[in-house]
Amino acid sequence: MDHPALFRPYNQRDYAACLALFDQNCPKYFVEVERQDYCAFLKGRSNDYQVMVFDNVLAGGVGLVAENEMQGRIQWILLSETVQGKGLGRRLMEHVISAAKRQKLSSILIAASHLSAPFFSHFGAQTGVFTEHGWGPGMHRVDMVIDL
């Protein structure tokens, strides 16, 4: 990787770029109906969202939302298809795990798809409930947890 990936808080000027990230990842990792949920998240919970800038371009994003005093939940982890394979997905996960540890959380919950679950397994995520077609036809939901 030639340039470091930098993280900063999401701001409303990032809205269009974040939607472009979603569109790049749909329908492979998300179903189209989730787009409106992502839009609502960006408009309502954006203080919980961080964007990753790589080569002066918004290349990814991830949210860590408190479920309770001990658990956080990964929300809307996205990576641009143009930078996949460069170790930036790992950087996103390292960033969110570090944030969870700073907040003294004991675990991170993840609602993945059957396609993204193997990625999260690389970081110690354990599979809980598997829901066939949980995100929509052909898109199975996999609830996972990373114990910290």
N, C-alpha and C positions, 0 to 999 in steps of 0.2 A: 504494500500500500504506500503510494508516494506521499499523500497528504493525510494528515490526521483528520479523523471525524470529530467534529465539535458538536456539543449538545447545548441547547438553549431552550428557554420556555417558549411554547407556542404563543403566537399573537395573531390577531385577526388578519393581518397582512399575509399570513401563511395559508389562509383558507383555501384558495384556488389550487395551490401547489399540493396541499394535503389531499384534496379531492382527486387530483391527477394521480397521486400515489394509490389511492383506493381503486381508481379506474384501471390502473396497470395490474392490480392484484385481483381483479374481478373479471371473469368468473372462476379463476383458478383457485383462489383461497377464500373468497367471500361470495355470497350470493347477492344479486342486484338489490334485493329488498333491504339489505343491510346498509345501503348507502345513506338512506334517510336517517338511520340511527347514528351513523358516523357524523353526519351533518349536525344533528341535534347535540351530540357529544361535544363537537368542536364549538358550538355556540353556547353550551351550558356548563360544561365541565372542563373547559380548556385550561384552567389553572392546574389541572392534574396531568397535562400533556407536555411532553418534551419533543422537540424536533431535532433531527440530526442533519448537520450540514457537512457535505463532503465535496471538495473541489468547488466551493462557493455555490453549490446547488442543494436545495432541500432534498435529501436522499432517503429519509426515513422518519419515523415517529413512533413513540410509545407512551402509553399512559400507565401510571400506577395509582390506583384508586383505593383508598382505605375501605375495607369491608367492615372492620371492627378494630379494636386496639391491637390485635395480634396478627391480623391477616390483611394483605393487600391483594388486589386483583389487577393483572395485566389487562389493559384496555387498548385495543386498536394498534397493535404492533404491525407496522407496515414498512416495507423496504422497496425502493425503486428497482424495477427489473433491470435498469441500466447499470446498477452497481452490485447485483447479486453475484456471489462467487468471490468477492473481495474481502471477506471476513467482517463485513459491516453488520450482518445479522448477529454475529457473535458480540460485536461492540454494543448493539442495542440491548442484548440480554445482560451483558456485564454491567451496563449502565443501570438497568432497572433492578438488578439484584443488589448492586451497591447501594442504590437509593433505599431499597427495602431494609437492608442491614442498618443504614444510618437512622432509619425510622424505628429500629429495634423490633421489626416484625418477625414473627416466627415462621411464616410461610407466605407463599405467593400462589394465588389461585389463577388458573388459566382455563378459559373456555376455548378450546382449539377445534379445528376440523381434523378429520382423519388424514388430511394431506399435510397439515402443519404439525401434528402431534410428534412425528419423528424428530423434527427440529428441536422442540422443547425437551425431548428426552435426553438430548446431548447435554443439557444443563441440570440433569437430575430430576426432571419432572416425572412424577409417577401418575399412571392412568387410574382414574377413578371410574366414573360412570361413562359408558359408551351409549349414545342415543342415535340409533339408525335414523337417518333423514332429519336429524335434529336441527339443522340449519336450513333445510329445504330438500327437495328431491335430489338424491345422489350426494348430498353434502352432510356427512355424519358428524355429530358433535362428540367431542372427547373432552370430558372435564378432567383436569390434571392439577397437581399440586407440587410445588417445589418447597421442601422443608429446608429452612435456613439454619 
